[in-house]
């Protein structure tokens, strides 16, 4: 059954929490905001936000039409960038939580 509260483009998502080393918070912010172009290239990534939660705490919230698109994102260039730069920039392991989208308000296409 299709739920009208959920767009076909936003059925599943990820919530990713990142904690920067305090001396690298600005650099992590720049890395994350600079990844916007990479997110735009991912045809299966329909929603992508970078959020600041605190001085050195960040989150990425994104959504996808299906598990395949979500996995492609996990295997993609943004994740590669975090795997490469993370050990130097991050104070803790990245927390990745797969989620199901229950409702969404999106701009009209």
N, C-alpha and C positions, 0 to 999 in steps of 0.2 A: 504494500500500500504506500502510495506517495503522500508525504506530508506537505501541504501547501505552505507551511511555515519555513520549510527548508528548500533553498534553491538547489537545482540539480548540479550546480557548480560548487556547492559548499556543503557537502554531506559529511566529510571527515576533516580533521585538522590536527594540528600539533600546537602544544604550548611548550616553549623551550625557555628555560630559565638559565641565565648566565650571571656569574658573579666575577667581576674583574678584580685583579690585584689593584689596590687603591692607586698605585702609581701608574697603572695602565688603563684606568677607567676612560680617559679621553680617547686613547688610542683604540680601545674596543668600540667605543661609540662611533668613531670614524670608520672603523672596519665594517660595522653593522649598517650604518647609513649608506656607506659606499656600496654595499651589496644590493641595493635597490635595483640597479640595472640588471644584475644577475637574476633577481626574482622576476623582473619583467620579461626576461627571456624564457622563463619556464612556462610553457603553455598550459600545463596542468595546475599551476599555482594561481588560484583565482583571488585570494585575499592574502596579503602579507603586511604585517605591522611590526615595527621595532618600537619597543616601549622602554622608557627609563622608569625603574621602580624605586630607585634610591641612588645615592651618590655613585655607587659602583655596581648596582644591580640592574640587570636588563632582562627583557623578555622578547621573544619573537612569537607572534601568534599568526598562524596561517591556516588556510583552508583549501580543500581540494575536492574534486568531484567524486573521487573513489580512492581505494587503497593503492591502486597502481600508481596514480599520480602522486600520492603521498610518499610512496616508496621511492619514486624517481627523484623527488625533492631531497629525501634523506640521503640518497646516493649521489646527489648533484654537487654543483660547484660551490654553493654557499657552505654546505656541510664540509666539503673538502677544505675550504678556506679556514673554517673553525678548527678542523682537525690539525691543520698545519700551524696556525697561529695560536691556538688555544693554550698549549702548554706554557707558553711565555706570558700570555695576557691574563689567563684565568686563575682565580684563587681556589676554585673548586671545580669538580666535575660538572659538566653540563647536564642539566636535568631535562629529559625529553619525555613529554607525556602525550601519547596519542589520545585524541578525543573524538567523539561523535558530535556533530553540530545538530542541535535540536531546533533552533530557530535562527533566522538571520534577516537583517534589514540591509539590503544592498542597493546601490544606485541602479536606476533603470538602465538597461542595455541600450 
